[in-house]
Amino acid sequence: MNASSYSAGSSVPLSPPITMSSVFQVSDLDAFERIARYEERGYFYARDNHPNGELLEQQLAALHHTGWCLVTSSGMAAISVALLGCLGATRRIVASDQLYGRTNQLLSKHLGKFGITTEYMDITHPAKWEAALKTPVDAVIVETISNPMVRIADIPRLASATHAAGGKLIVDNTFSTPIGYRPTAVGADIVVESLTKLISGHADVTLGAVLADDLNLKTTMAEVRSVWGFAGNPFESWLCTRSLPTLALRYQQSEQNAQQLAEWLQQQPGIAKVHYPGLPTHADYQLCQQTLGGHAGYMLCCELTTGRAGVDHFIRAGNVPFCPSLGDCTTTISYPWATSHRYESAESKHQQGITEGLLRISVGIEPLSHIQDLFSRALSTCSVAKES
Ligand SMILES: *Cc1c(COP(=O)(O)O)cnc(C)c1O
């Protein structure tokens, strides 16, 4: 950061300044060459690089212990940069069958237009996905903990199989954040984060990040970000920088609340099933203990006994805000059937386990008793709905 230009005498601002300039004046042609070749630190055009983006990149790379980071305009832009940057020899991608809805759409509908094929693998059966990785690939994409069914991918095992197939393993780590898990530490090549979610955490930023070690990938992906126009902006980068000192505290509190809320919800009338990898009843409980060190995250789902009508009553009760996002300080709910997985067929939703009675919960940092109180009140309206 060019904080010194804001200094007065021997004082400099503790909070980094926001540099809104979209373009920079460079002293001469030789200096421009050095900056363009990354031989000298500097900026010329904000679509390529700017001080607030660069500072955030350094901070995020430190959290993930990666060699580099590129900040993008959204989590989807980060996924696009990661995929486009890996495509080459085979034009074949293998993807988890448990992915965020827009990622599925990108793969099956939009990249397909360019002749890129995506094969989906059953992430919950290693024997099945190992078969899909017998054929060479450019990239494999999975989510550490999947949206919304919170299924867990075995990253170390996937990394070996992906490398044997000649590809790069891309891991969307949004439900874990670097506090819960660091996929590159166990063999993943590229990590993607939607900074919009818990990392920014205050429902006021839309940004993403791609992180890795390989410097050749950085050159390619920085070019992809520039030519497709996927860069993030200075003000939101600054807001995200402001969120980072509290990230670990917010993550820990949300995760602890999520575990206790999941256990409590299991006992509540009107709840048919709770999905949370920190519960021994979850199919990936063991995997969560082994590979994620028990970090089951801040997201869970529950099924209401009253189905879609029950969900509607729960939402209308208004106790817990219904918003199609996650990772805020406040506990919020969403409805995957019609929001995050809206554009998928009913068959594909059922296959992933998404039902019409499924409520997704993003657990915030409020006192647990406060969250329980909100859920009790909203759930009581669902049972009234059933009786009437
Ligand atoms: C929200 C989300 C994304 C997309 O991030 P945006 O910042 O909304 O573009 C990608 N992956 C997962 C798992 C998400 O939850």
The ligand as an SDF file (V2000), in Angstrom:
LIG
                    3D

 15 15  0  0  0  0  0  0  0  0999 V2000
  -22.0390  -18.3250   -3.0060 C   0  0  0  0  0  0  0  0  0  0  0  0
  -21.1700  -19.4130   -3.4620 C   0  0  0  0  0  0  0  0  0  0  0  0
  -20.4220  -19.2740   -4.6390 C   0  0  0  0  0  0  0  0  0  0  0  0
  -20.5080  -18.0450   -5.5070 C   0  0  0  0  0  0  0  0  0  0  0  0
  -20.0000  -16.9180   -4.8870 O   0  0  0  0  0  0  0  0  0  0  0  0
  -20.4810  -15.4390   -5.2960 P   0  0  0  0  0  0  0  0  0  0  0  0
  -19.5660  -14.5600   -4.5140 O   0  0  0  0  0  0  0  0  0  0  0  0
  -21.9200  -15.3300   -4.9270 O   0  0  0  0  0  0  0  0  0  0  0  0
  -20.2900  -15.3260   -6.7810 O   0  0  0  0  0  0  0  0  0  0  0  0
  -19.6090  -20.3160   -5.0090 C   0  0  0  0  0  0  0  0  0  0  0  0
  -19.5170  -21.4480   -4.2670 N   0  0  0  0  0  0  0  0  0  0  0  0
  -20.2060  -21.6040   -3.1310 C   0  0  0  0  0  0  0  0  0  0  0  0
  -20.0520  -22.8610   -2.3540 C   0  0  0  0  0  0  0  0  0  0  0  0
  -21.0670  -20.6020   -2.6940 C   0  0  0  0  0  0  0  0  0  0  0  0
  -21.7680  -20.7760   -1.5640 O   0  0  0  0  0  0  0  0  0  0  0  0
  1  2  1  0
  2  3  1  0
  2 14  2  0
  3  4  1  0
  3 10  2  0
  4  5  1  0
  5  6  1  0
  6  7  2  0
  6  8  1  0
  6  9  1  0
 10 11  1  0
 11 12  2  0
 12 13  1  0
 12 14  1  0
 14 15  1  0
M  END
$$$$
